[in-house]
Amino acid sequence: MKTLSIIIPCYNEESVIEATYRRIKTVLDALPAISPQMIFINDGSEDKTMYILSDIAQKDPTVKVINFSRNFGHQAAVTAGIHHCDSDFAVIIDADLQDPPELIPDLLAKQEEEQANVVYCVRRKRAGESKFKLWTAKKFYRALNKMAEVDFPLDTGDFRLIDAQIIEQFKRFKERGKYIRGLISWIGFKQTPFYYEREARFAGETKYSLKKMLSFATTALFYFSKKPLLIATGLGFLTVVIGVIMALWYIFGKIFGYTNAESGWTSIMIIVIFFGGIQLLTIGVLGQYIGILFDEVKERPEYIVDNVVEA
């Protein structure tokens, strides 16, 4: 009998978590020849999410709840779920029910049909999200694909099925700032798409603020691409070329009398601002990579588990 774990990160989901559990439970109970498990990760919720999950876990032996000591973030919660998973297959799904649990049998069927190590879910449609978020997400993923050293599937999230081989390889990763969908793509093996329409949130509000989205995008970019450094180097070279050309222009202008360098206050200010901006931009890019190195060499744990609740 194959084993299947459903990994569900949760943060302040008291309004939806019981419905999430019931819908996943209904799906799992209908699966033939599958030994199921649900792994809920409470990412430092400040509402009644942990209380509700503890009550569920004490009544249902197929449920395990991993409770963090504080909020460590969505990617850390998914990582903890994978670390605590020893199943033949795992499905990563958010607790907000935007990704329908009823698709889990279809993911298993797709895996069986394709003999794939990963079945990643591609969104044909995303209900309940603003035009701004849809536009920025579309542009970001396409820009990231052009910048990154590996190809990432477009219009995907963390909703996917992974097999034991992917789980085992993922556990080897030591970096703390994770972009999980990127890491799973980087692992390789056979990966196949599954197309679906994403629903609106069942209840509650999104936990991804603009600040968190920007932080997530920064992690994805700087962990999977060195091109920002190449761009910074290119800008530095460009400024040197511009500087040499302008120097020659003023030198020959002074000799042949077609320019008066002494009266160029405006041009001097423009040059100072331009070169200063390029220098700050380059230092900022270098600072991002140095900051990543600083976080990694400290070797702090990616998350801290307060307790684990199971029947």
Summary of the structure (lengths in Angstrom):
residues: 311
radius of gyration: 25.0
end to end distance: 21.7
largest distance: 91.5
contacts: 925
relative contact order: 0.15
helix: 52%
strand: 19%
